Amino acid sequence: MTGISVTRVLLTRPSAQSQDFAQALGPGFEVLTSPLLEIRFLNPVVDTGPARAVVFTSTNGVAGWRRRNGTCTLPAFCVGARTAQAARAAGFPIAATAPTLIALAPHLREQSSGPLLHIRGTHVSAELADLLPDRQIATCITYEAEARPLSPDAHHALEAGEIDMIPVFSPRTAARLLAERTDRWRLDATRLIAISPATARILAPLASKGVETSPTPDTNGLLALLHRKSAQC
């Protein structure tokens, strides 16, 4: 009798995002979740001030703004389609969307003028002020992604060589994964799937079946790559 192949995946995103990603994976995957970062929402003063447009770099930024009862009709520039979807649901008209903050910068130069408000978390992969040094940019920090240890179940699965794939969604998560590594992990059959080249570079020291990079730096790209690699197993 032919058995049904199941791809075993370790998810290390914050709990809510891991749950959404696991649902998006669909059948054929067995998921173990152990967040290496967990979201803690903060209590900033919600004020757009003189801003003529806002910038969101994550769905968590939108969620943090909404938790503070922030309302706004300023145009929103968003990193990622999911972030744009969340911002639209919060009442923001979407001016432009791009896969990364660096890719969003030209849209901000061409489609907006005046001060900007960047609604974001404590940690960012790039500073908007560095990308647009001639613009007045304020920040509203709505959340902190706090480090969490890998769970005993996750360590056990990695030591037993039971994980086929680990999608890694940010350079910071990649660094956290390296920090948790022990000599007992058996990764010779594990594929590491990085969301970006920067994330892949950090993962490179891990002994594994290989580090592969998503064709696009977003969730959809990671999902497509996981499904393709699962079909090859």
C-alpha positions, 0 to 999 in steps of 0.5 A: 500500500502506498503511503501519503507523503507529508512534509514536516515544517517548523514555523517560527513566526509570531503565533498569529502569523504562523497560524495564518501561514499554516492554514495557507499551506493546506493539506500535505504539510505537518506543522510544528509552531515555535515562535522565535519572536512574539508581538507585544503591542505598545501604547503610542500616541496616535497622531498623524501631525503634519504628515501628508501620507503614512507608510506601513511596513507590516500588518502588525503596524496596522493592527497596532494603529487600530488598537489605539483607535487610530483613524486616518484618511491619508494615503497609505504606502505599504510593504506587501499585499497583505499589509495593504489589505489590512491598511485598506480594511482600516480605512486608508486609501492605498497609494502604492504597494511594493515588496520591500521598503527599498522598493517602496521608496521610489513610489514615495518620491514620485507619488507624495510630497511633504512629511511622512509618518512611518507606522512600524515596529521597534525593529526594521530592516531599513530606515526610511529616513536613510532612503529619503534623506530629504524628507521630513519623517516621523515614526509611530512605533506600535509594537515590539517583536520580542525574542522567545526561546525555541520550544522543547518540542521544536528542539526535539524534532530538530534533534531527531531529524524530523523537520523537512523545511523551515521557512524563515521570514526575516533576518532577525528571525534567522539570527534568532534561529542561529542563536538557538542552534545546538550541536544535537540538531540534525539538519542534513535533510532540512531545507531552509527557505529564506524570504530574502537574500539578506535572510539567506546570508545569515542562515548560510552557517547552518549545516542543512540540505541547503538554503533557498531564497523565495522568488519574491520577498513575501509570504506568497513567494515563500508559499510557492517555494514550499509547495514546489519543494514539497512536490519534489520530496 
